[in-house]
Amino acid sequence: MSEPVIRVENFTAAYDGAVVIDDVSFEVARGEIFAILGGSGCGKSTLLKHMIGLYPPAKGRILIEGDDIAAAQGAARLRILRKIGVMYQSGALFGSMTLLENVRLAMEEFTDWPEPQMTLVARMKLKLVGLEGFENHFPSEISGGMQKRAAIARAMALDPGILFLDEPSAGLDPVTSAGLDELIQRLSKGLGVTFVIVTHELPSIFAVADRVIMLDKRVKKIVATGRPADLRDHSTEPFVRQFFHREASV
């Protein structure tokens, strides 16, 4: 594996004293498409929210290029946050803003670029995700798949090296989902972006993921890690086999 850009060390997440994830460790390599899998309620989104700094770990550390995202404060924290972009499950676009204005938002907040430069960069990001010509549309005027693409464009506004995607294919039809998978692969290969994706969509997992970890809520730990096809074909863990073969629990 190439140089790790993210290290999760002995990480525990807990809410109101109840442990959700218990003492897990893993690394994400630079340029990798890395997926976090597991059944409902296993803590996938919880892990992602901690990795982007929304919550501090109950125990352990999460390092972004060697820096502890939870411990950093002030300017040091902003420097870490500039390295990452986030696409939330719903897209989380502002409905009162056009797509161009949504993508410009991070630039207005975190840079002192002149307005023409921000507009040019926003147009470039929308073109990159296949939304050229839709700059002045509002989120309500475009499809769900286009909203997801616009959210990725916004996440890329400041050229982060790491993109976190929370259930990017949720609610999309198979054709639209496949198009989003192709976009993720193109951005990974063309720009060298590292992706961390929370998902349970098997077609997308096999289409894009270089490596995965699987969480199991029964033990609150990682129960499998590796290439998706290897886990599907060779895992001896019953839960892992059920997941990849879509088998009912008995």
C-alpha positions as CSV (number, residue, x, y, z in Angstrom):
1,M,0.0,0.0,0.0
2,S,1.2,3.5,-0.8
3,E,1.7,6.3,1.7
4,P,-1.3,6.6,4.1
5,V,-3.1,9.9,4.0
6,I,-5.5,9.0,6.8
7,R,-4.7,7.0,10.0
8,V,-7.4,5.9,12.4
9,E,-5.7,4.7,15.6
10,N,-7.6,2.8,18.3
11,F,-10.7,4.7,17.6
12,T,-13.8,4.5,19.8
13,A,-17.1,6.3,19.3
14,A,-19.7,6.6,22.0
15,Y,-22.9,8.6,22.5
16,D,-24.2,9.2,26.0
17,G,-21.8,6.6,27.3
18,A,-23.0,3.9,24.8
19,V,-20.2,2.6,22.7
20,V,-21.0,2.5,18.9
21,I,-17.6,1.6,17.6
22,D,-14.9,0.0,19.8
23,D,-11.2,0.3,19.3
24,V,-10.8,0.1,15.6
25,S,-7.6,1.0,13.6
26,F,-7.0,1.3,9.8
27,E,-5.3,3.4,7.2
28,V,-6.3,4.9,3.9
29,A,-3.7,5.2,1.2
30,R,-3.2,8.3,-0.9
31,G,-5.2,8.1,-4.1
32,E,-7.2,5.1,-2.9
33,I,-11.0,4.7,-3.3
34,F,-11.8,3.3,0.2
35,A,-15.2,2.2,1.2
36,I,-16.8,1.8,4.7
37,L,-19.4,-1.0,4.7
38,G,-21.8,-2.7,7.1
39,G,-25.4,-3.3,8.0
40,S,-27.8,-0.6,9.2
41,G,-26.8,0.8,12.6
42,C,-23.2,-0.4,12.5
43,G,-21.7,3.1,12.8
44,K,-20.7,3.8,9.2
45,S,-21.9,7.4,9.1
46,T,-20.8,7.8,12.7
47,L,-17.2,6.9,11.7
48,L,-17.4,9.3,8.7
49,K,-18.6,12.2,10.9
50,H,-15.6,11.6,13.3
51,M,-13.2,11.4,10.3
52,I,-14.3,14.8,9.1
53,G,-14.0,16.4,12.5
54,L,-17.6,16.9,13.4
55,Y,-17.2,14.9,16.7
56,P,-14.1,14.0,18.8
57,P,-13.4,10.4,19.5
58,A,-14.2,8.9,22.8
59,K,-10.8,7.3,22.6
60,G,-8.0,7.2,20.0
61,R,-7.0,9.5,17.2
62,I,-7.8,10.3,13.6
63,L,-4.9,11.7,11.7
64,I,-5.2,13.6,8.4
65,E,-1.8,13.7,6.8
66,G,-0.3,13.3,10.2
67,D,-2.4,15.9,12.0
68,D,-5.0,15.1,14.6
69,I,-8.2,16.6,13.3
70,A,-10.0,16.5,16.7
71,A,-7.1,18.1,18.7
72,A,-6.3,20.9,16.2
73,Q,-7.7,24.3,16.9
74,G,-7.9,27.7,15.2
75,A,-5.8,28.2,12.1
76,A,-4.3,24.7,12.4
77,R,-7.8,23.1,12.3
78,L,-8.7,25.2,9.2
79,R,-5.6,24.0,7.4
80,I,-6.7,20.4,8.0
81,L,-10.3,21.1,6.9
82,R,-9.0,22.7,3.7
83,K,-7.5,19.3,2.8
84,I,-10.9,17.6,2.8
85,G,-14.3,17.9,1.0
86,V,-17.6,16.3,2.0
87,M,-20.7,15.2,0.1
88,Y,-23.5,14.4,2.5
89,Q,-26.1,11.8,1.7
90,S,-28.9,14.2,0.8
91,G,-26.5,16.4,-1.2
92,A,-27.3,19.2,1.3
93,L,-27.3,21.9,-1.3
94,F,-28.8,25.3,-0.4
95,G,-32.2,25.5,-2.1
96,S,-32.2,29.2,-2.3
97,M,-28.9,29.3,-4.2
98,T,-28.1,28.4,-7.8
99,L,-25.6,25.6,-8.4
100,L,-22.9,28.2,-9.1
101,E,-23.6,30.0,-5.9
102,N,-23.5,26.7,-4.0
103,V,-20.1,25.8,-5.3
104,R,-18.8,29.4,-4.7
105,L,-19.8,29.3,-1.1
106,A,-16.6,27.7,0.3
107,M,-14.5,30.1,-1.7
108,E,-16.4,33.1,-0.3
109,E,-15.9,31.7,3.2
110,F,-12.3,30.6,3.1
111,T,-10.5,32.6,0.4
112,D,-10.0,36.3,-0.5
113,W,-10.1,35.5,-4.3
114,P,-11.7,38.2,-6.5
115,E,-15.3,37.5,-7.6
116,P,-14.4,36.7,-11.2
117,Q,-11.9,34.1,-10.1
118,M,-14.4,32.4,-7.8
119,T,-17.0,32.3,-10.6
120,L,-14.5,30.9,-13.0
121,V,-13.4,28.1,-10.6
122,A,-17.1,27.3,-9.8
123,R,-17.9,26.9,-13.5
124,M,-14.8,24.7,-13.9
125,K,-15.9,22.4,-11.0
126,L,-19.4,22.1,-12.4
127,K,-18.0,21.3,-15.9
128,L,-15.8,18.7,-14.3
129,V,-18.8,16.8,-12.9
130,G,-20.8,17.1,-16.1
131,L,-23.0,20.1,-15.2
132,E,-21.8,22.7,-17.7
133,G,-24.9,24.8,-18.7
134,F,-26.7,24.2,-15.4
135,E,-24.8,26.9,-13.4
136,N,-27.9,29.1,-12.9
137,H,-30.3,26.3,-12.1
138,F,-31.6,25.8,-8.5
139,P,-31.4,22.4,-6.8
140,S,-35.1,21.9,-7.2
141,E,-34.8,22.3,-10.9
142,I,-32.5,19.3,-11.5
143,S,-32.6,15.6,-10.9
144,G,-31.4,13.7,-7.8
145,G,-28.3,12.4,-9.6
146,M,-27.5,15.9,-10.8
147,Q,-27.8,17.2,-7.2
148,K,-25.3,14.6,-6.1
149,R,-22.9,15.7,-8.9
150,A,-23.3,19.4,-7.8
151,A,-22.6,18.4,-4.2
152,I,-19.4,16.7,-5.4
153,A,-18.5,19.9,-7.3
154,R,-19.0,21.9,-4.1
155,A,-16.9,19.5,-2.1
156,M,-14.1,20.0,-4.6
157,A,-14.3,23.8,-4.6
158,L,-11.0,24.3,-2.7
159,D,-9.2,21.5,-4.4
160,P,-9.0,19.1,-1.4
161,G,-6.9,16.0,-1.7
162,I,-9.5,13.9,0.1
163,L,-13.2,13.6,-0.6
164,F,-15.7,12.0,1.8
165,L,-18.9,10.7,0.3
166,D,-21.9,9.6,2.5
167,E,-24.1,7.2,0.6
168,P,-23.6,8.8,-2.8
169,S,-25.8,6.3,-4.7
170,A,-28.7,6.4,-2.2
171,G,-32.0,7.0,-3.9
172,L,-30.6,6.8,-7.4
173,D,-31.7,4.5,-10.2
174,P,-29.1,2.0,-11.5
175,V,-28.2,4.0,-14.6
176,T,-27.7,7.2,-12.7
177,S,-25.8,5.4,-10.0
178,A,-23.5,3.8,-12.6
179,G,-22.8,7.3,-14.0
180,L,-21.9,8.5,-10.6
181,D,-19.5,5.6,-10.1
182,E,-17.8,6.5,-13.4
183,L,-17.4,10.1,-12.2
184,I,-15.8,8.9,-9.0
185,Q,-13.3,6.7,-10.9
186,R,-12.5,9.5,-13.3
187,L,-11.8,12.0,-10.6
188,S,-9.7,9.4,-8.7
189,K,-7.6,8.5,-11.8
190,G,-7.4,12.0,-13.4
191,L,-6.8,14.1,-10.3
192,G,-5.4,11.6,-7.8
193,V,-8.1,12.4,-5.3
194,T,-8.4,10.0,-2.3
195,F,-12.1,8.9,-1.7
196,V,-13.6,7.6,1.5
197,I,-17.1,6.4,0.7
198,V,-19.8,5.2,3.1
199,T,-22.1,2.9,1.2
200,H,-24.1,-0.4,1.2
201,E,-24.7,-0.5,-2.6
202,L,-23.0,-3.7,-3.9
203,P,-22.8,-2.7,-7.6
204,S,-21.0,0.5,-6.6
205,I,-18.7,-1.2,-4.2
206,F,-17.5,-3.6,-6.9
207,A,-17.4,-0.9,-9.5
208,V,-15.2,1.6,-7.7
209,A,-13.7,0.5,-4.4
210,D,-10.0,-0.5,-4.2
211,R,-10.4,-1.6,-0.6
212,V,-13.1,-1.8,2.0
213,I,-13.6,-2.3,5.7
214,M,-16.8,-3.8,7.1
215,L,-18.2,-2.9,10.5
216,D,-20.5,-5.2,12.5
217,K,-22.8,-3.7,15.1
218,R,-22.9,-6.9,17.1
219,V,-19.2,-6.7,18.0
220,K,-18.8,-2.9,17.3
221,K,-15.6,-3.6,15.4
222,I,-14.1,-4.1,11.9
223,V,-14.8,-7.8,10.9
224,A,-13.3,-7.7,7.4
225,T,-10.9,-5.6,5.3
226,G,-9.6,-6.1,1.8
227,R,-10.6,-6.0,-1.8
228,P,-14.3,-6.4,-2.4
229,A,-14.0,-9.4,-4.7
230,D,-11.6,-11.2,-2.3
231,L,-14.1,-10.8,0.6
232,R,-17.0,-12.0,-1.6
233,D,-15.1,-15.0,-2.8
234,H,-12.9,-16.0,0.1
235,S,-14.2,-14.7,3.4
236,T,-15.1,-17.3,6.0
237,E,-16.9,-14.8,8.2
238,P,-20.7,-15.6,8.0
239,F,-21.8,-11.9,8.2
240,V,-19.4,-10.9,5.5
241,R,-20.6,-13.7,3.2
242,Q,-24.2,-12.8,3.8
243,F,-23.5,-9.2,2.9
244,F,-21.7,-9.8,-0.3
245,H,-24.0,-12.6,-1.5
246,R,-27.2,-10.9,-0.4
247,E,-28.2,-13.8,1.8
248,A,-30.9,-13.6,4.4
249,S,-29.8,-14.0,8.1
250,V,-30.9,-17.2,9.7
